[in-house]
Amino acid sequence: MANHSATKKDVRQASKRREKNKYYGKTTRNAIRDLKAASGDDAAKKLPVVLSMIDKLASKGIIHKNKAANLKSKLTKKRVAAK
């Protein structure tokens, strides 16, 4: 690492961003896991919340927009088939 104040600041900022992105990603993955395990009305209530979380990840650039679309499609298909 270069010994410049701007480089040190960039390292600090990148570290903060990485931790935040990891937190949001993990929280969403846990919500997806819980949604897959849920059934009936409980799953129907959780689906819009999880889809919103996925959209937020894509809009912030944490996951790619196509990955978000694939996740949403699979979750929605599974919920529709379960009804």
C-alpha positions as CSV (number, residue, x, y, z in Angstrom):
1,M,0.0,0.0,0.0
2,A,1.3,3.4,-0.9
3,N,2.0,5.8,2.0
4,H,-0.4,8.5,0.9
5,S,-3.3,9.8,3.0
6,A,-5.7,9.4,0.0
7,T,-4.8,5.7,-0.3
8,K,-5.2,5.1,3.4
9,K,-8.6,6.8,3.3
10,D,-9.6,4.6,0.3
11,V,-8.6,1.5,2.2
12,R,-10.8,2.6,5.1
13,Q,-13.7,3.3,2.9
14,A,-13.4,0.1,1.0
15,S,-13.3,-1.8,4.3
16,K,-16.5,-0.1,5.5
17,R,-18.3,-0.8,2.2
18,R,-17.2,-4.4,2.2
19,E,-18.6,-5.0,5.7
20,K,-21.9,-3.3,4.9
21,N,-22.3,-5.2,1.6
22,K,-21.5,-8.5,3.4
23,Y,-24.1,-7.7,6.0
24,Y,-26.9,-6.9,3.5
25,G,-26.0,-9.9,1.4
26,K,-26.0,-12.3,4.3
27,T,-29.3,-10.9,5.7
28,T,-31.0,-11.4,2.3
29,R,-29.6,-14.9,1.9
30,N,-31.0,-15.8,5.4
31,A,-34.4,-14.3,4.4
32,I,-34.4,-16.4,1.2
33,R,-33.6,-19.5,3.2
34,D,-36.4,-18.7,5.6
35,L,-38.8,-18.1,2.8
36,K,-38.0,-21.4,1.2
37,A,-38.6,-23.2,4.5
38,A,-41.9,-21.4,5.1
39,S,-45.3,-22.6,3.8
40,G,-48.8,-21.3,3.3
41,D,-49.8,-17.8,4.3
42,D,-46.5,-17.2,6.1
43,A,-44.6,-17.6,2.8
44,A,-47.1,-15.4,1.0
45,K,-46.5,-12.6,3.5
46,K,-42.7,-13.0,3.4
47,L,-42.4,-13.1,-0.4
48,P,-42.9,-9.3,-1.1
49,V,-40.4,-8.4,1.7
50,V,-37.7,-10.8,0.3
51,L,-38.3,-9.6,-3.3
52,S,-37.9,-6.0,-2.1
53,M,-34.6,-6.9,-0.3
54,I,-33.3,-8.5,-3.5
55,D,-34.2,-5.4,-5.5
56,K,-32.4,-3.2,-3.1
57,L,-29.2,-5.3,-3.4
58,A,-29.4,-5.1,-7.2
59,S,-29.9,-1.3,-7.1
60,K,-27.0,-0.8,-4.8
61,G,-24.8,-2.9,-7.0
62,I,-24.2,-5.6,-4.4
63,I,-25.5,-8.3,-6.7
64,H,-26.0,-8.1,-10.5
65,K,-29.4,-7.2,-11.8
66,N,-29.7,-10.4,-13.8
67,K,-28.9,-12.5,-10.6
68,A,-31.6,-10.5,-8.9
69,A,-34.1,-11.3,-11.7
70,N,-33.2,-15.0,-11.6
71,L,-33.6,-15.2,-7.8
72,K,-36.9,-13.4,-7.9
73,S,-38.2,-15.6,-10.7
74,K,-37.2,-18.8,-8.9
75,L,-38.8,-17.7,-5.6
76,T,-42.0,-16.6,-7.3
77,K,-42.3,-19.8,-9.3
78,K,-41.8,-21.9,-6.2
79,R,-44.4,-19.9,-4.3
80,V,-46.9,-20.2,-7.2
81,A,-46.4,-23.9,-7.5
82,A,-46.9,-24.4,-3.8
83,K,-50.4,-22.9,-3.9
